[in-house]
Amino acid sequence: MSRLIRLAGVLALVAACLPVASASALSYPVTSTADGTASGTLGWAIGKANEHSGLDSIPIEVSGTIVLGTKLPASTGDVAVSGPGAGSLTVARSATAAPFRVLEFSGGNATVSGITVSDGLDTVGAGILSAGGSLTLIRVHVTDNEARNEGSGTRIAGGGGILSTGTLTLRESVVSGNLVVAAEGEENLAGGGGVEAEGALFVERSTIADNRAEALGEGQPKAGAVGGGLAVAGGGSATIEESTISHNSVFAAEAGDLAIARGGGIQGGIVNLTGSTVADNGAELDAAGVVTSNVAGDNLAVSILSSARDTLVSNPRGEGEDCAGALVSTGYNLDQDGTCDFDQGSDLAGVAAGLDPVLRDNGGPTPTQALLPGSIAIDRGSSFGLTADQRGLPRPSDFPDVSNKEGGDGSDIGAFELQAPAPPAGGPAVVTEQPADTTAPNTRIVRGPARLGFKRLAKFRFASTEAQSSFQCKLDKRKWKACANPFKRSVKPGRHLFKVRAIDRFGNVDPTPARFGWRVKPLS
């Protein structure tokens, strides 16, 4: 802190000695999508901003894709980069270029808005690296970047989309489709498929989805994969409001001594959730032959200092459970399998959420998972002062025919607020009772492994007679668990039995699960 104070004093003294025009903000417009540092390119604009000690702006006035064949200079000062929109402008590393990350910020206070960052390849922070200082991303998409570290010795890879060691804020942004892989070393650790935060992280009305962290021992002693969507590392902390963390995963395999897979959605230290949805994440482990293994927290693996309120945790998709490590409940949460230890009278535990399993464009700047009509989460929450859901639609939106939880205000639990129909002009709302759907779906297995063979990785595809169904799977003597389609597991030689049952959006469960038996032969 003293170093920052001294620096601030020096900057103030220098600014006082300069003409007013020199201390004012300067603008360096990007007018070309070309690679390199010629005038008007993004590389040129960042270089010019680094030369100036004041606040600078970099307005990007072109659309399309800026394809990078060489690495951009790291931004070292206070800067605001503004693009025409994430759907209009992409900054991407060329597929034929040497490995490098797309954007890097070193110190200073930076804001980036209205762009997509894609195709970065590095060992850490493949899409964006923010080293110290603060970085705010507004309506930015960080997609399809890869942090990869392979070779002998210790291999650590982190932050497939973003790695931040300072303060990071995601606002109305999407981090999706990013990958972290650590492999071939004696110790392999992969973390933060979407985001790795080693400082303070604030996530507001954003979506972190479809990211993955993989640790592959490949015959070596240790492999650990943590935080498929988000890993909070070291002394970091995360405050997450009105956001969705879904369809992320971690996977550890082929280790000899130790294999760990934790926190398919979120893993780490202090995590505080409000009005958010953490769903359909998974932690998976191939522990065949491993001396010690641990798989836990399909959706969340956090410290006991973490908390949740008005948050929905559901549909664990891996081999663990919803939560590992108790969350302190401050009320109005829903936990589908009851493992989060929510203990307030306003909490719901051990109940199906009635959540659309598919991430969709339901309005607003980021994709969300909708509450389906009839969901038990409707009107059972509390807004805790928030006036809109993740999409920016009003919260609460109270259905007159649904009873609220005692002390609640009619908000829905989670990031999505189902909007009640507006009352007709001049009169009260008209409530139309819908007949309850009590018909269970039928489940069938579309594809499975050979009935007799040597292959140890079993893969199943299945289907339901009703759209928007979710599934539960059971392998051998294990318990029924929510599962992804396709379902993949490594098994030992011997006889095995797989069962799967569909659950429709009204909570009806197929009473006659589909079954598939097969035998794996030993190699010798």
C-alpha positions, 0 to 999 in steps of 0.5 A, a space after each residue: 500500500 505504501 508503494 502505491 501511495 508514493 507512486 500516486 504522489 509522484 504522478 500528482 507532482 508530474 501532472 502539476 508540472 505539465 501543460 493541461 493538454 498533456 494530462 488530459 485523456 487521449 484517444 487512439 482510434 482503431 480504424 484497421 483490422 490488420 495485424 501489426 503496429 501500423 497506424 490505426 491498428 490495435 497493436 499501434 493503439 496499445 503502444 501509443 497508450 502505453 507511451 502516455 501516462 494519463 487515461 487513454 481511450 481506444 475506440 475500435 471503429 471497425 467490425 469483423 475479426 482482427 486476426 493476430 499473427 503476432 502477440 499484441 503489446 501488454 497494456 501497462 496504463 489506465 485505458 478504456 478499450 471500446 468495441 462495436 459489440 461482441 457480435 460485431 468485433 472479434 480479436 483472435 489469434 491466428 490458428 497458424 500462429 505461434 502460441 500466445 494469449 490475446 490480451 494482456 494487462 499489466 498494472 493500471 486500471 483498464 476497461 474493455 467493452 463490446 468485443 469477443 476475445 478468442 483462440 488464445 493459446 498459452 499456459 495461463 490466461 490464454 484469452 486474457 491475462 490481468 497481472 495486478 491492477 484492475 480490469 473490468 469487462 463489460 459485454 465482452 465474450 471470452 470464448 474458445 481459448 486454451 491454456 495448455 502445459 505438457 511435458 516432464 516435471 511439474 505442469 500447471 495450467 490455469 485460466 483458459 479464458 481469463 487469469 487475474 491476479 488483481 481485481 477483475 469485474 465481469 459485467 454482462 459478459 460471457 466466458 464460454 468454451 475455454 479449456 485448460 489442460 495439464 499433462 505428462 508431468 509428474 505433477 499435473 494441475 489444471 484449474 479455472 477452465 473459464 476463469 482463475 482468480 487470484 485476487 478479488 473477482 466480481 461477477 455481475 449478470 454474467 454467464 460462465 459456461 461450457 468450460 473445462 479443466 483436464 489433468 492427465 497423468 498419462 502414467 505419471 504420479 499425480 493429476 488434479 483438475 479443479 474449477 471447471 468454470 471458475 477457480 478461486 486460487 490463493 488468497 482470492 475471493 469471488 462475489 457473484 450476483 445474478 449470474 449463471 455458472 453452468 455446463 462446466 466440468 473437470 476431469 482427472 485421469 491416468 494418474 498413479 498415486 493421486 487423482 483429484 477432480 473438484 468443483 466442476 462449476 466453482 472451486 476455491 476459497 471465499 465465494 459469495 453468491 446472490 441471486 445466481 444459478 449454479 447448475 449442470 456442472 460435473 466433476 469426473 475421475 478415471 481412477 482405475 489403478 490410482 492409489 488415492 483419489 477424490 472427486 467432489 463438488 460437481 457444482 461447488 467445492 468451496 471453503 466454509 467461509 463461503 455463503 449463498 442467498 437466493 441461489 439455485 444449485 441443481 443437476 450435478 452432472 458428474 460423479 460427485 454431489 452438488 456441493 463439497 464444503 459447507 456454504 453458509 446460508 443466509 436464506 432462500 436457497 435451493 439445493 437439489 440433492 441436499 449436500 450444500 447443507 443449507 439450513 435456514 427455514 426459507 431454504 429448499 433442499 432435496 427437491 428438483 429445481 424445475 430448471 430448463 437444462 439448456 442454456 438459451 437466449 432468453 432475452 438480455 445480453 447473456 444466455 440463461 437457464 429458465 425456470 420452467 412453469 411449475 418450478 418450485 423455485 418460483 416466488 420462493 425467494 427474496 430479492 435482497 434489494 436487487 431490482 432485476 434478474 440476470 436479463 435485466 427484467 423486473 425482480 420480483 415478479 410475483 404470481 398471485 396464485 403462488 404462495 411466497 416463502 415466509 419473509 420473502 418478497 415473491 422473487 424466484 430463486 436463482 438468476 432467472 425471474 419468470 415474469 408474471 403476466 400483466 393484469 388486464 387494463 382496469 382490472 386484477 390479474 386473471 389467473 388460469 389454472 393449468 391442469 397438472 401433468 402427471 404422465 411420466 416420460 419413457 426412456 430408451 437407450 439409443 447407443 451403448 458399448 459392445 455387449 462383450 469386449 475389452 474396451 473399458 470406457 463405456 459411452 451411452 446415449 439415451 432419449 426421452 419421449 418428452 422434450 426438455 427432460 433431464 436424466 438420472 443414471 445408475 451404474 452397477 450398485 451406485 446411487 441414482 445421480 443426475 447425468 449428462 447425455 451422453 454418459 461416459 465412465 471408465 469401468 473395470 473388467 467384469 459384468 456391469 449394468 447401466 440404468 437411466 431414467 428420464 424426468 420431465 419438466 414437471 418432475 414426473 419420473 419414468 418408473 421403468 428405467 431403461 437398462 443395458 448390461 455388458 461385460 468387459 474382458 481382461 486384457 490377459 
